Amino acid sequence: MGDAPKIEGPEGLGLKELLEAYERQLIQSALDAAAWNQRRAATALGLLPTTLHEKMKRLGLLRRSLADPRPAQVA
């Protein structure tokens, strides 16, 4: 069997990257709407707060301290 061709989305991204970008956008919007209150954002998204926090860590959306001007690190 040969390698299957990679089908890409509108920006040259695969399904995994497109889903991750969409998930990041949804979480960012919920956090903005909830003034970064993670419990309220989690409720709005239908998630447990711990699940939201894990997703935020994975997507590099953890808010950093105002005293630390460095960008958040993505794992």
mmCIF file of the N, C-alpha and C atoms, coordinates in Angstrom:
data_MODEL
# 
_entry.id   MODEL 
# 
loop_
_atom_site.group_PDB 
_atom_site.id 
_atom_site.type_symbol 
_atom_site.label_atom_id 
_atom_site.label_alt_id 
_atom_site.label_comp_id 
_atom_site.label_asym_id 
_atom_site.label_entity_id 
_atom_site.label_seq_id 
_atom_site.pdbx_PDB_ins_code 
_atom_site.Cartn_x 
_atom_site.Cartn_y 
_atom_site.Cartn_z 
_atom_site.occupancy 
_atom_site.B_iso_or_equiv 
_atom_site.pdbx_formal_charge 
_atom_site.auth_seq_id 
_atom_site.auth_comp_id 
_atom_site.auth_asym_id 
_atom_site.auth_atom_id 
_atom_site.pdbx_PDB_model_num 
ATOM 1   N N  . MET A 1 1  ? 0.834   -1.190 0.000  1.00 0.00 ? 1  MET A N  1 
ATOM 2   C CA . MET A 1 1  ? 0.000   0.000  0.000  1.00 0.00 ? 1  MET A CA 1 
ATOM 3   C C  . MET A 1 1  ? 0.871   1.244  0.000  1.00 0.00 ? 1  MET A C  1 
ATOM 4   N N  . GLY A 1 2  ? 0.497   2.225  -0.798 1.00 0.00 ? 2  GLY A N  1 
ATOM 5   C CA . GLY A 1 2  ? 1.246   3.467  -0.869 1.00 0.00 ? 2  GLY A CA 1 
ATOM 6   C C  . GLY A 1 2  ? 0.738   4.479  0.134  1.00 0.00 ? 2  GLY A C  1 
ATOM 7   N N  . ASP A 1 3  ? 1.462   5.573  0.231  1.00 0.00 ? 3  ASP A N  1 
ATOM 8   C CA . ASP A 1 3  ? 1.037   6.652  1.124  1.00 0.00 ? 3  ASP A CA 1 
ATOM 9   C C  . ASP A 1 3  ? -0.165  7.364  0.527  1.00 0.00 ? 3  ASP A C  1 
ATOM 10  N N  . ALA A 1 4  ? -1.150  7.629  1.382  1.00 0.00 ? 4  ALA A N  1 
ATOM 11  C CA . ALA A 1 4  ? -2.329  8.366  0.937  1.00 0.00 ? 4  ALA A CA 1 
ATOM 12  C C  . ALA A 1 4  ? -1.942  9.834  0.773  1.00 0.00 ? 4  ALA A C  1 
ATOM 13  N N  . PRO A 1 5  ? -2.487  10.515 -0.216 1.00 0.00 ? 5  PRO A N  1 
ATOM 14  C CA . PRO A 1 5  ? -2.168  11.938 -0.373 1.00 0.00 ? 5  PRO A CA 1 
ATOM 15  C C  . PRO A 1 5  ? -2.739  12.743 0.790  1.00 0.00 ? 5  PRO A C  1 
ATOM 16  N N  . LYS A 1 6  ? -2.010  13.759 1.202  1.00 0.00 ? 6  LYS A N  1 
ATOM 17  C CA . LYS A 1 6  ? -2.479  14.630 2.278  1.00 0.00 ? 6  LYS A CA 1 
ATOM 18  C C  . LYS A 1 6  ? -3.430  15.661 1.688  1.00 0.00 ? 6  LYS A C  1 
ATOM 19  N N  . ILE A 1 7  ? -4.625  15.690 2.223  1.00 0.00 ? 7  ILE A N  1 
ATOM 20  C CA . ILE A 1 7  ? -5.611  16.675 1.784  1.00 0.00 ? 7  ILE A CA 1 
ATOM 21  C C  . ILE A 1 7  ? -5.531  17.850 2.736  1.00 0.00 ? 7  ILE A C  1 
ATOM 22  N N  . GLU A 1 8  ? -5.398  19.034 2.187  1.00 0.00 ? 8  GLU A N  1 
ATOM 23  C CA . GLU A 1 8  ? -5.212  20.225 3.007  1.00 0.00 ? 8  GLU A CA 1 
ATOM 24  C C  . GLU A 1 8  ? -6.414  21.148 2.927  1.00 0.00 ? 8  GLU A C  1 
ATOM 25  N N  . GLY A 1 9  ? -6.585  21.908 4.007  1.00 0.00 ? 9  GLY A N  1 
ATOM 26  C CA . GLY A 1 9  ? -7.668  22.872 4.084  1.00 0.00 ? 9  GLY A CA 1 
ATOM 27  C C  . GLY A 1 9  ? -7.319  24.154 3.349  1.00 0.00 ? 9  GLY A C  1 
ATOM 28  N N  . PRO A 1 10 ? -8.132  25.190 3.528  1.00 0.00 ? 10 PRO A N  1 
ATOM 29  C CA . PRO A 1 10 ? -7.980  26.438 2.788  1.00 0.00 ? 10 PRO A CA 1 
ATOM 30  C C  . PRO A 1 10 ? -6.655  27.158 3.015  1.00 0.00 ? 10 PRO A C  1 
ATOM 31  N N  . GLU A 1 11 ? -5.999  26.946 4.142  1.00 0.00 ? 11 GLU A N  1 
ATOM 32  C CA . GLU A 1 11 ? -4.754  27.646 4.424  1.00 0.00 ? 11 GLU A CA 1 
ATOM 33  C C  . GLU A 1 11 ? -3.564  26.707 4.374  1.00 0.00 ? 11 GLU A C  1 
ATOM 34  N N  . GLY A 1 12 ? -3.711  25.580 3.681  1.00 0.00 ? 12 GLY A N  1 
ATOM 35  C CA . GLY A 1 12 ? -2.630  24.623 3.581  1.00 0.00 ? 12 GLY A CA 1 
ATOM 36  C C  . GLY A 1 12 ? -2.463  23.792 4.832  1.00 0.00 ? 12 GLY A C  1 
ATOM 37  N N  . LEU A 1 13 ? -3.453  23.815 5.713  1.00 0.00 ? 13 LEU A N  1 
ATOM 38  C CA . LEU A 1 13 ? -3.381  23.079 6.966  1.00 0.00 ? 13 LEU A CA 1 
ATOM 39  C C  . LEU A 1 13 ? -4.180  21.790 6.863  1.00 0.00 ? 13 LEU A C  1 
ATOM 40  N N  . GLY A 1 14 ? -3.729  20.782 7.582  1.00 0.00 ? 14 GLY A N  1 
ATOM 41  C CA . GLY A 1 14 ? -4.465  19.532 7.645  1.00 0.00 ? 14 GLY A CA 1 
ATOM 42  C C  . GLY A 1 14 ? -5.609  19.628 8.644  1.00 0.00 ? 14 GLY A C  1 
ATOM 43  N N  . LEU A 1 15 ? -6.397  18.568 8.744  1.00 0.00 ? 15 LEU A N  1 
ATOM 44  C CA . LEU A 1 15 ? -7.565  18.554 9.633  1.00 0.00 ? 15 LEU A CA 1 
ATOM 45  C C  . LEU A 1 15 ? -7.169  18.827 11.078 1.00 0.00 ? 15 LEU A C  1 
ATOM 46  N N  . LYS A 1 16 ? -6.104  18.196 11.545 1.00 0.00 ? 16 LYS A N  1 
ATOM 47  C CA . LYS A 1 16 ? -5.680  18.375 12.931 1.00 0.00 ? 16 LYS A CA 1 
ATOM 48  C C  . LYS A 1 16 ? -5.378  19.838 13.225 1.00 0.00 ? 16 LYS A C  1 
ATOM 49  N N  . GLU A 1 17 ? -4.644  20.482 12.344 1.00 0.00 ? 17 GLU A N  1 
ATOM 50  C CA . GLU A 1 17 ? -4.285  21.886 12.546 1.00 0.00 ? 17 GLU A CA 1 
ATOM 51  C C  . GLU A 1 17 ? -5.505  22.801 12.453 1.00 0.00 ? 17 GLU A C  1 
ATOM 52  N N  . LEU A 1 18 ? -6.406  22.497 11.536 1.00 0.00 ? 18 LEU A N  1 
ATOM 53  C CA . LEU A 1 18 ? -7.627  23.309 11.407 1.00 0.00 ? 18 LEU A CA 1 
ATOM 54  C C  . LEU A 1 18 ? -8.504  23.183 12.648 1.00 0.00 ? 18 LEU A C  1 
ATOM 55  N N  . LEU A 1 19 ? -8.645  21.949 13.164 1.00 0.00 ? 19 LEU A N  1 
ATOM 56  C CA . LEU A 1 19 ? -9.457  21.743 14.370 1.00 0.00 ? 19 LEU A CA 1 
ATOM 57  C C  . LEU A 1 19 ? -8.832  22.446 15.575 1.00 0.00 ? 19 LEU A C  1 
ATOM 58  N N  . GLU A 1 20 ? -7.519  22.373 15.680 1.00 0.00 ? 20 GLU A N  1 
ATOM 59  C CA . GLU A 1 20 ? -6.828  23.037 16.781 1.00 0.00 ? 20 GLU A CA 1 
ATOM 60  C C  . GLU A 1 20 ? -7.007  24.554 16.698 1.00 0.00 ? 20 GLU A C  1 
ATOM 61  N N  . ALA A 1 21 ? -6.902  25.108 15.511 1.00 0.00 ? 21 ALA A N  1 
ATOM 62  C CA . ALA A 1 21 ? -7.080  26.555 15.333 1.00 0.00 ? 21 ALA A CA 1 
ATOM 63  C C  . ALA A 1 21 ? -8.512  26.970 15.685 1.00 0.00 ? 21 ALA A C  1 
ATOM 64  N N  . TYR A 1 22 ? -9.490  26.154 15.290 1.00 0.00 ? 22 TYR A N  1 
ATOM 65  C CA . TYR A 1 22 ? -10.889 26.466 15.594 1.00 0.00 ? 22 TYR A CA 1 
ATOM 66  C C  . TYR A 1 22 ? -11.151 26.353 17.096 1.00 0.00 ? 22 TYR A C  1 
ATOM 67  N N  . GLU A 1 23 ? -10.599 25.313 17.728 1.00 0.00 ? 23 GLU A N  1 
ATOM 68  C CA . GLU A 1 23 ? -10.756 25.138 19.165 1.00 0.00 ? 23 GLU A CA 1 
ATOM 69  C C  . GLU A 1 23 ? -10.138 26.315 19.915 1.00 0.00 ? 23 GLU A C  1 
ATOM 70  N N  . ARG A 1 24 ? -8.940  26.750 19.489 1.00 0.00 ? 24 ARG A N  1 
ATOM 71  C CA . ARG A 1 24 ? -8.276  27.890 20.115 1.00 0.00 ? 24 ARG A CA 1 
ATOM 72  C C  . ARG A 1 24 ? -9.146  29.146 19.984 1.00 0.00 ? 24 ARG A C  1 
ATOM 73  N N  . GLN A 1 25 ? -9.726  29.348 18.807 1.00 0.00 ? 25 GLN A N  1 
ATOM 74  C CA . GLN A 1 25 ? -10.573 30.522 18.576 1.00 0.00 ? 25 GLN A CA 1 
ATOM 75  C C  . GLN A 1 25 ? -11.822 30.487 19.469 1.00 0.00 ? 25 GLN A C  1 
ATOM 76  N N  . LEU A 1 26 ? -12.471 29.320 19.586 1.00 0.00 ? 26 LEU A N  1 
ATOM 77  C CA . LEU A 1 26 ? -13.657 29.206 20.433 1.00 0.00 ? 26 LEU A CA 1 
ATOM 78  C C  . LEU A 1 26 ? -13.331 29.463 21.901 1.00 0.00 ? 26 LEU A C  1 
ATOM 79  N N  . ILE A 1 27 ? -12.247 28.887 22.369 1.00 0.00 ? 27 ILE A N  1 
ATOM 80  C CA . ILE A 1 27 ? -11.861 29.061 23.770 1.00 0.00 ? 27 ILE A CA 1 
ATOM 81  C C  . ILE A 1 27 ? -11.475 30.515 24.025 1.00 0.00 ? 27 ILE A C  1 
ATOM 82  N N  . GLN A 1 28 ? -10.717 31.112 23.118 1.00 0.00 ? 28 GLN A N  1 
ATOM 83  C CA . GLN A 1 28 ? -10.325 32.518 23.271 1.00 0.00 ? 28 GLN A CA 1 
ATOM 84  C C  . GLN A 1 28 ? -11.567 33.412 23.338 1.00 0.00 ? 28 GLN A C  1 
ATOM 85  N N  . SER A 1 29 ? -12.545 33.159 22.482 1.00 0.00 ? 29 SER A N  1 
ATOM 86  C CA . SER A 1 29 ? -13.782 33.952 22.482 1.00 0.00 ? 29 SER A CA 1 
ATOM 87  C C  . SER A 1 29 ? -14.543 33.788 23.786 1.00 0.00 ? 29 SER A C  1 
ATOM 88  N N  . ALA A 1 30 ? -14.641 32.550 24.288 1.00 0.00 ? 30 ALA A N  1 
ATOM 89  C CA . ALA A 1 30 ? -15.342 32.307 25.551 1.00 0.00 ? 30 ALA A CA 1 
ATOM 90  C C  . ALA A 1 30 ? -14.623 32.984 26.707 1.00 0.00 ? 30 ALA A C  1 
ATOM 91  N N  . LEU A 1 31 ? -13.302 32.924 26.717 1.00 0.00 ? 31 LEU A N  1 
ATOM 92  C CA . LEU A 1 31 ? -12.530 33.583 27.772 1.00 0.00 ? 31 LEU A CA 1 
ATOM 93  C C  . LEU A 1 31 ? -12.698 35.096 27.715 1.00 0.00 ? 31 LEU A C  1 
ATOM 94  N N  . ASP A 1 32 ? -12.664 35.662 26.531 1.00 0.00 ? 32 ASP A N  1 
ATOM 95  C CA . ASP A 1 32 ? -12.864 37.107 26.382 1.00 0.00 ? 32 ASP A CA 1 
ATOM 96  C C  . ASP A 1 32 ? -14.254 37.515 26.866 1.00 0.00 ? 32 ASP A C  1 
ATOM 97  N N  . ALA A 1 33 ? -15.278 36.746 26.490 1.00 0.00 ? 33 ALA A N  1 
ATOM 98  C CA . ALA A 1 33 ? -16.656 37.052 26.887 1.00 0.00 ? 33 ALA A CA 1 
ATOM 99  C C  . ALA A 1 33 ? -16.845 36.933 28.400 1.00 0.00 ? 33 ALA A C  1 
ATOM 100 N N  . ALA A 1 34 ? -16.062 36.054 29.033 1.00 0.00 ? 34 ALA A N  1 
ATOM 101 C CA . ALA A 1 34 ? -16.165 35.843 30.478 1.00 0.00 ? 34 ALA A CA 1 
ATOM 102 C C  . ALA A 1 34 ? -15.116 36.646 31.250 1.00 0.00 ? 34 ALA A C  1 
ATOM 103 N N  . ALA A 1 35 ? -14.508 37.627 30.595 1.00 0.00 ? 35 ALA A N  1 
ATOM 104 C CA . ALA A 1 35 ? -13.461 38.452 31.214 1.00 0.00 ? 35 ALA A CA 1 
ATOM 105 C C  . ALA A 1 35 ? -12.366 37.570 31.820 1.00 0.00 ? 35 ALA A C  1 
ATOM 106 N N  . TRP A 1 36 ? -12.024 36.512 31.136 1.00 0.00 ? 36 TRP A N  1 
ATOM 107 C CA . TRP A 1 36 ? -10.998 35.542 31.507 1.00 0.00 ? 36 TRP A CA 1 
ATOM 108 C C  . TRP A 1 36 ? -11.309 34.792 32.803 1.00 0.00 ? 36 TRP A C  1 
ATOM 109 N N  . ASN A 1 37 ? -12.597 34.752 33.177 1.00 0.00 ? 37 ASN A N  1 
ATOM 110 C CA . ASN A 1 37 ? -13.016 33.913 34.299 1.00 0.00 ? 37 ASN A CA 1 
ATOM 111 C C  . ASN A 1 37 ? -13.156 32.499 33.739 1.00 0.00 ? 37 ASN A C  1 
ATOM 112 N N  . GLN A 1 38 ? -12.215 31.628 34.105 1.00 0.00 ? 38 GLN A N  1 
ATOM 113 C CA . GLN A 1 38 ? -12.172 30.297 33.510 1.00 0.00 ? 38 GLN A CA 1 
ATOM 114 C C  . GLN A 1 38 ? -13.393 29.451 33.865 1.00 0.00 ? 38 GLN A C  1 
ATOM 115 N N  . ARG A 1 39 ? -13.925 29.615 35.057 1.00 0.00 ? 39 ARG A N  1 
ATOM 116 C CA . ARG A 1 39 ? -15.107 28.828 35.455 1.00 0.00 ? 39 ARG A CA 1 
ATOM 117 C C  . ARG A 1 39 ? -16.311 29.208 34.584 1.00 0.00 ? 39 ARG A C  1 
ATOM 118 N N  . ARG A 1 40 ? -16.517 30.509 34.369 1.00 0.00 ? 40 ARG A N  1 
ATOM 119 C CA . ARG A 1 40 ? -17.635 30.946 33.518 1.00 0.00 ? 40 ARG A CA 1 
ATOM 120 C C  . ARG A 1 40 ? -17.418 30.542 32.068 1.00 0.00 ? 40 ARG A C  1 
ATOM 121 N N  . ALA A 1 41 ? -16.192 30.665 31.578 1.00 0.00 ? 41 ALA A N  1 
ATOM 122 C CA . ALA A 1 41 ? -15.896 30.269 30.201 1.00 0.00 ? 41 ALA A CA 1 
ATOM 123 C C  . ALA A 1 41 ? -16.128 28.771 30.020 1.00 0.00 ? 41 ALA A C  1 
ATOM 124 N N  . ALA A 1 42 ? -15.710 27.968 30.993 1.00 0.00 ? 42 ALA A N  1 
ATOM 125 C CA . ALA A 1 42 ? -15.908 26.517 30.917 1.00 0.00 ? 42 ALA A CA 1 
ATOM 126 C C  . ALA A 1 42 ? -17.397 26.190 30.864 1.00 0.00 ? 42 ALA A C  1 
ATOM 127 N N  . THR A 1 43 ? -18.184 26.847 31.695 1.00 0.00 ? 43 THR A N  1 
ATOM 128 C CA . THR A 1 43 ? -19.630 26.622 31.702 1.00 0.00 ? 43 THR A CA 1 
ATOM 129 C C  . THR A 1 43 ? -20.233 26.978 30.348 1.00 0.00 ? 43 THR A C  1 
ATOM 130 N N  . ALA A 1 44 ? -19.819 28.101 29.791 1.00 0.00 ? 44 ALA A N  1 
ATOM 131 C CA . ALA A 1 44 ? -20.335 28.532 28.485 1.00 0.00 ? 44 ALA A CA 1 
ATOM 132 C C  . ALA A 1 44 ? -19.992 27.527 27.388 1.00 0.00 ? 44 ALA A C  1 
ATOM 133 N N  . LEU A 1 45 ? -18.839 26.882 27.516 1.00 0.00 ? 45 LEU A N  1 
ATOM 134 C CA . LEU A 1 45 ? -18.410 25.913 26.510 1.00 0.00 ? 45 LEU A CA 1 
ATOM 135 C C  . LEU A 1 45 ? -18.913 24.493 26.793 1.00 0.00 ? 45 LEU A C  1 
ATOM 136 N N  . GLY A 1 46 ? -19.553 24.298 27.950 1.00 0.00 ? 46 GLY A N  1 
ATOM 137 C CA . GLY A 1 46 ? -20.031 22.966 28.313 1.00 0.00 ? 46 GLY A CA 1 
ATOM 138 C C  . GLY A 1 46 ? -18.910 22.044 28.759 1.00 0.00 ? 46 GLY A C  1 
ATOM 139 N N  . LEU A 1 47 ? -17.868 22.628 29.361 1.00 0.00 ? 47 LEU A N  1 
ATOM 140 C CA . LEU A 1 47 ? -16.708 21.864 29.817 1.00 0.00 ? 47 LEU A CA 1 
ATOM 141 C C  . LEU A 1 47 ? -16.560 21.981 31.327 1.00 0.00 ? 47 LEU A C  1 
ATOM 142 N N  . LEU A 1 48 ? -15.860 21.015 31.920 1.00 0.00 ? 48 LEU A N  1 
ATOM 143 C CA . LEU A 1 48 ? -15.446 21.162 33.301 1.00 0.00 ? 48 LEU A CA 1 
ATOM 144 C C  . LEU A 1 48 ? -14.290 22.160 33.331 1.00 0.00 ? 48 LEU A C  1 
ATOM 145 N N  . PRO A 1 49 ? -14.167 22.939 34.406 1.00 0.00 ? 49 PRO A N  1 
ATOM 146 C CA . PRO A 1 49 ? -13.055 23.892 34.483 1.00 0.00 ? 49 PRO A CA 1 
ATOM 147 C C  . PRO A 1 49 ? -11.689 23.234 34.314 1.00 0.00 ? 49 PRO A C  1 
ATOM 148 N N  . THR A 1 50 ? -11.519 22.030 34.855 1.00 0.00 ? 50 THR A N  1 
ATOM 149 C CA . THR A 1 50 ? -10.232 21.346 34.706 1.00 0.00 ? 50 THR A CA 1 
ATOM 150 C C  . THR A 1 50 ? -9.961  20.980 33.251 1.00 0.00 ? 50 THR A C  1 
ATOM 151 N N  . THR A 1 51 ? -10.998 20.595 32.522 1.00 0.00 ? 51 THR A N  1 
ATOM 152 C CA . THR A 1 51 ? -10.839 20.274 31.105 1.00 0.00 ? 51 THR A CA 1 
ATOM 153 C C  . THR A 1 51 ? -10.458 21.520 30.319 1.00 0.00 ? 51 THR A C  1 
ATOM 154 N N  . LEU A 1 52 ? -11.115 22.639 30.619 1.00 0.00 ? 52 LEU A N  1 
ATOM 155 C CA . LEU A 1 52 ? -10.775 23.897 29.954 1.00 0.00 ? 52 LEU A CA 1 
ATOM 156 C C  . LEU A 1 52 ? -9.324  24.263 30.230 1.00 0.00 ? 52 LEU A C  1 
ATOM 157 N N  . HIS A 1 53 ? -8.902  24.134 31.476 1.00 0.00 ? 53 HIS A N  1 
ATOM 158 C CA . HIS A 1 53 ? -7.528  24.493 31.833 1.00 0.00 ? 53 HIS A CA 1 
ATOM 159 C C  . HIS A 1 53 ? -6.520  23.632 31.065 1.00 0.00 ? 53 HIS A C  1 
ATOM 160 N N  . GLU A 1 54 ? -6.779  22.340 30.956 1.00 0.00 ? 54 GLU A N  1 
ATOM 161 C CA . GLU A 1 54 ? -5.881  21.451 30.208 1.00 0.00 ? 54 GLU A CA 1 
ATOM 162 C C  . GLU A 1 54 ? -5.821  21.852 28.732 1.00 0.00 ? 54 GLU A C  1 
ATOM 163 N N  . LYS A 1 55 ? -6.976  22.187 28.159 1.00 0.00 ? 55 LYS A N  1 
ATOM 164 C CA . LYS A 1 55 ? -7.009  22.621 26.764 1.00 0.00 ? 55 LYS A CA 1 
ATOM 165 C C  . LYS A 1 55 ? -6.248  23.935 26.602 1.00 0.00 ? 55 LYS A C  1 
ATOM 166 N N  . MET A 1 56 ? -6.411  24.845 27.556 1.00 0.00 ? 56 MET A N  1 
ATOM 167 C CA . MET A 1 56 ? -5.694  26.116 27.504 1.00 0.00 ? 56 MET A CA 1 
ATOM 168 C C  . MET A 1 56 ? -4.187  25.891 27.549 1.00 0.00 ? 56 MET A C  1 
ATOM 169 N N  . LYS A 1 57 ? -3.733  24.967 28.403 1.00 0.00 ? 57 LYS A N  1 
ATOM 170 C CA . LYS A 1 57 ? -2.301  24.656 28.469 1.00 0.00 ? 57 LYS A CA 1 
ATOM 171 C C  . LYS A 1 57 ? -1.819  24.101 27.135 1.00 0.00 ? 57 LYS A C  1 
ATOM 172 N N  . ARG A 1 58 ? -2.576  23.165 26.564 1.00 0.00 ? 58 ARG A N  1 
ATOM 173 C CA . ARG A 1 58 ? -2.183  22.531 25.306 1.00 0.00 ? 58 ARG A CA 1 
ATOM 174 C C  . ARG A 1 58 ? -2.121  23.540 24.164 1.00 0.00 ? 58 ARG A C  1 
ATOM 175 N N  . LEU A 1 59 ? -3.045  24.509 24.179 1.00 0.00 ? 59 LEU A N  1 
ATOM 176 C CA . LEU A 1 59 ? -3.136  25.484 23.102 1.00 0.00 ? 59 LEU A CA 1 
ATOM 177 C C  . LEU A 1 59 ? -2.327  26.760 23.356 1.00 0.00 ? 59 LEU A C  1 
ATOM 178 N N  . GLY A 1 60 ? -1.646  26.825 24.483 1.00 0.00 ? 60 GLY A N  1 
ATOM 179 C CA . GLY A 1 60 ? -0.831  28.003 24.789 1.00 0.00 ? 60 GLY A CA 1 
ATOM 180 C C  . GLY A 1 60 ? -1.656  29.230 25.117 1.00 0.00 ? 60 GLY A C  1 
ATOM 181 N N  . LEU A 1 61 ? -2.797  29.027 25.779 1.00 0.00 ? 61 LEU A N  1 
ATOM 182 C CA . LEU A 1 61 ? -3.682  30.152 26.096 1.00 0.00 ? 61 LEU A CA 1 
ATOM 183 C C  . LEU A 1 61 ? -3.661  30.547 27.568 1.00 0.00 ? 61 LEU A C  1 
ATOM 184 N N  . LEU A 1 62 ? -2.703  30.058 28.323 1.00 0.00 ? 62 LEU A N  1 
ATOM 185 C CA . LEU A 1 62 ? -2.663  30.436 29.730 1.00 0.00 ? 62 LEU A CA 1 
ATOM 186 C C  . LEU A 1 62 ? -2.242  31.885 29.846 1.00 0.00 ? 62 LEU A C  1 
ATOM 187 N N  . ARG A 1 63 ? -2.974  32.620 30.655 1.00 0.00 ? 63 ARG A N  1 
ATOM 188 C CA . ARG A 1 63 ? -2.679  34.037 30.850 1.00 0.00 ? 63 ARG A CA 1 
ATOM 189 C C  . ARG A 1 63 ? -1.413  34.160 31.673 1.00 0.00 ? 63 ARG A C  1 
ATOM 190 N N  . ARG A 1 64 ? -0.539  35.031 31.256 1.00 0.00 ? 64 ARG A N  1 
ATOM 191 C CA . ARG A 1 64 ? 0.700   35.203 32.002 1.00 0.00 ? 64 ARG A CA 1 
ATOM 192 C C  . ARG A 1 64 ? 0.578   36.399 32.940 1.00 0.00 ? 64 ARG A C  1 
ATOM 193 N N  . SER A 1 65 ? 1.455   36.432 33.890 1.00 0.00 ? 65 SER A N  1 
ATOM 194 C CA . SER A 1 65 ? 1.483   37.501 34.875 1.00 0.00 ? 65 SER A CA 1 
ATOM 195 C C  . SER A 1 65 ? 1.789   38.833 34.194 1.00 0.00 ? 65 SER A C  1 
ATOM 196 N N  . LEU A 1 66 ? 1.189   39.909 34.687 1.00 0.00 ? 66 LEU A N  1 
ATOM 197 C CA . LEU A 1 66 ? 1.465   41.238 34.142 1.00 0.00 ? 66 LEU A CA 1 
ATOM 198 C C  . LEU A 1 66 ? 2.909   41.645 34.402 1.00 0.00 ? 66 LEU A C  1 
ATOM 199 N N  . ALA A 1 67 ? 3.522   41.062 35.447 1.00 0.00 ? 67 ALA A N  1 
ATOM 200 C CA . ALA A 1 67 ? 4.906   41.380 35.757 1.00 0.00 ? 67 ALA A CA 1 
ATOM 201 C C  . ALA A 1 67 ? 5.882   40.659 34.828 1.00 0.00 ? 67 ALA A C  1 
ATOM 202 N N  . ASP A 1 68 ? 5.408   39.669 34.084 1.00 0.00 ? 68 ASP A N  1 
ATOM 203 C CA . ASP A 1 68 ? 6.259   38.885 33.195 1.00 0.00 ? 68 ASP A CA 1 
ATOM 204 C C  . ASP A 1 68 ? 5.911   39.209 31.755 1.00 0.00 ? 68 ASP A C  1 
ATOM 205 N N  . PRO A 1 69 ? 6.690   40.075 31.084 1.00 0.00 ? 69 PRO A N  1 
ATOM 206 C CA . PRO A 1 69 ? 6.355   40.498 29.725 1.00 0.00 ? 69 PRO A CA 1 
ATOM 207 C C  . PRO A 1 69 ? 6.690   39.454 28.648 1.00 0.00 ? 69 PRO A C  1 
ATOM 208 N N  . ARG A 1 70 ? 7.314   38.328 29.023 1.00 0.00 ? 70 ARG A N  1 
ATOM 209 C CA . ARG A 1 70 ? 7.673   37.322 28.024 1.00 0.00 ? 70 ARG A CA 1 
ATOM 210 C C  . ARG A 1 70 ? 6.426   36.632 27.489 1.00 0.00 ? 70 ARG A C  1 
ATOM 211 N N  . PRO A 1 71 ? 6.432   36.227 26.225 1.00 0.00 ? 71 PRO A N  1 
ATOM 212 C CA . PRO A 1 71 ? 5.289   35.508 25.669 1.00 0.00 ? 71 PRO A CA 1 
ATOM 213 C C  . PRO A 1 71 ? 5.120   34.152 26.355 1.00 0.00 ? 71 PRO A C  1 
ATOM 214 N N  . ALA A 1 72 ? 3.882   33.664 26.391 1.00 0.00 ? 72 ALA A N  1 
ATOM 215 C CA . ALA A 1 72 ? 3.603   32.344 26.960 1.00 0.00 ? 72 ALA A CA 1 
ATOM 216 C C  . ALA A 1 72 ? 4.294   31.282 26.124 1.00 0.00 ? 72 ALA A C  1 
ATOM 217 N N  . GLN A 1 73 ? 4.831   30.266 26.789 1.00 0.00 ? 73 GLN A N  1 
ATOM 218 C CA . GLN A 1 73 ? 5.509   29.184 26.098 1.00 0.00 ? 73 GLN A CA 1 
ATOM 219 C C  . GLN A 1 73 ? 4.513   28.134 25.665 1.00 0.00 ? 73 GLN A C  1 
ATOM 220 N N  . VAL A 1 74 ? 4.649   27.648 24.428 1.00 0.00 ? 74 VAL A N  1 
ATOM 221 C CA . VAL A 1 74 ? 3.804   26.603 23.914 1.00 0.00 ? 74 VAL A CA 1 
ATOM 222 C C  . VAL A 1 74 ? 4.545   25.295 24.057 1.00 0.00 ? 74 VAL A C  1 
ATOM 223 N N  . ALA A 1 75 ? 3.886   24.315 24.671 1.00 0.00 ? 75 ALA A N  1 
ATOM 224 C CA . ALA A 1 75 ? 4.541   23.011 24.905 1.00 0.00 ? 75 ALA A CA 1 
ATOM 225 C C  . ALA A 1 75 ? 4.625   22.200 23.655 1.00 0.00 ? 75 ALA A C  1 
# 
